Amino acid sequence: MAVKIRLRRMGAKKAPFYRIVVADSRSPRDGRCIKELGYYDPTKSPSVVKVDADETRKWISTGAQPTDIVKKLLKDNNVI
């Protein structure tokens, strides 16, 4: 089972809000997830990112692969 750390879109139409989740790579974007690690709100100025750093490092060390956007968000917040 390939596990990814990716964004799950939530919020209203034209008002996106994302949760950073650990999910099976075969599941749909907004489908079932294994664990929620934090959230990302791009509608605020400046954008808000809140991540559980210890839990994220644990998942990365066990082999979870972050997507490109999540990897950028994690680097910006000094998680990886």
The 8 nearest C-alpha neighbors of each residue, nearest first, counted from 0:
[[1, 2, 23, 24, 25, 3, 22, 63],
 [2, 0, 24, 23, 3, 63, 25, 64],
 [1, 3, 23, 63, 24, 22, 0, 64],
 [4, 2, 64, 63, 22, 65, 21, 24],
 [3, 5, 65, 21, 20, 64, 66, 63],
 [4, 6, 20, 66, 19, 3, 69, 65],
 [5, 7, 19, 18, 17, 20, 8, 69],
 [8, 6, 18, 29, 17, 28, 19, 9],
 [9, 7, 17, 16, 6, 29, 15, 18],
 [8, 10, 16, 17, 15, 7, 11, 18],
 [11, 9, 15, 16, 14, 12, 8, 17],
 [10, 12, 14, 13, 15, 9, 16, 8],
 [11, 13, 14, 10, 15, 9, 16, 8],
 [14, 12, 15, 11, 10, 42, 16, 9],
 [15, 13, 11, 12, 10, 16, 42, 9],
 [16, 14, 10, 9, 13, 11, 8, 17],
 [15, 17, 9, 40, 10, 8, 39, 14],
 [18, 16, 8, 39, 7, 9, 38, 6],
 [17, 19, 38, 7, 6, 37, 39, 20],
 [18, 20, 6, 37, 38, 36, 5, 35],
 [21, 19, 35, 36, 5, 4, 34, 18],
 [20, 22, 4, 34, 33, 3, 32, 35],
 [23, 21, 32, 33, 3, 2, 24, 20],
 [22, 24, 2, 25, 26, 1, 3, 0],
 [23, 25, 2, 26, 1, 3, 22, 0],
 [26, 24, 23, 27, 1, 22, 0, 2],
 [25, 27, 23, 24, 30, 28, 31, 22],
 [28, 26, 30, 29, 25, 31, 24, 23],
 [29, 27, 30, 7, 26, 8, 6, 5],
 [30, 28, 7, 27, 8, 31, 9, 26],
 [31, 29, 27, 28, 26, 32, 7, 22],
 [30, 32, 26, 29, 33, 22, 27, 23],
 [31, 33, 22, 34, 21, 20, 30, 23],
 [32, 34, 22, 21, 31, 35, 20, 23],
 [35, 33, 21, 20, 32, 36, 22, 19],
 [34, 36, 20, 37, 19, 21, 18, 33],
 [37, 35, 19, 20, 51, 50, 34, 55],
 [38, 36, 50, 19, 49, 18, 35, 51],
 [37, 39, 18, 19, 49, 17, 48, 50],
 [38, 40, 48, 17, 47, 18, 41, 16],
 [39, 41, 16, 47, 42, 46, 17, 43],
 [42, 40, 46, 43, 39, 47, 16, 15],
 [43, 41, 40, 46, 44, 14, 15, 16],
 [44, 42, 46, 45, 41, 40, 47, 39],
 [45, 43, 46, 42, 41, 47, 40, 48],
 [44, 46, 43, 47, 41, 42, 40, 48],
 [45, 47, 41, 43, 44, 40, 42, 48],
 [46, 48, 40, 39, 45, 41, 43, 49],
 [49, 47, 39, 38, 40, 50, 46, 37],
 [48, 50, 37, 38, 39, 47, 51, 36],
 [51, 49, 37, 52, 36, 38, 48, 55],
 [50, 52, 36, 54, 53, 37, 55, 49],
 [53, 51, 55, 54, 78, 50, 56, 36],
 [54, 52, 56, 55, 51, 57, 78, 58],
 [53, 55, 57, 56, 52, 51, 58, 36],
 [56, 54, 52, 58, 57, 53, 51, 59],
 [55, 57, 59, 53, 58, 54, 60, 52],
 [58, 56, 54, 60, 55, 59, 53, 61],
 [57, 59, 61, 55, 60, 56, 63, 54],
 [60, 58, 63, 56, 62, 61, 57, 55],
 [59, 61, 57, 58, 62, 56, 63, 55],
 [60, 62, 58, 59, 63, 57, 56, 64],
 [63, 61, 59, 60, 64, 58, 2, 1],
 [64, 62, 59, 2, 3, 58, 61, 4],
 [63, 65, 3, 4, 62, 59, 2, 66],
 [66, 64, 4, 3, 70, 69, 5, 67],
 [65, 67, 69, 68, 5, 70, 4, 64],
 [66, 68, 70, 69, 71, 65, 5, 72],
 [69, 67, 71, 70, 66, 72, 5, 65],
 [68, 70, 72, 66, 71, 67, 65, 5],
 [69, 71, 67, 73, 68, 72, 65, 66],
 [72, 70, 74, 68, 69, 73, 75, 67],
 [73, 71, 69, 75, 70, 74, 68, 76],
 [72, 74, 70, 78, 76, 75, 71, 79],
 [75, 73, 77, 71, 76, 79, 72, 78],
 [74, 76, 72, 73, 77, 71, 78, 70],
 [75, 77, 73, 74, 78, 72, 48, 79],
 [78, 76, 74, 79, 75, 73, 52, 72],
 [77, 79, 73, 52, 76, 74, 56, 55],
 [78, 74, 77, 73, 56, 70, 76, 52]]
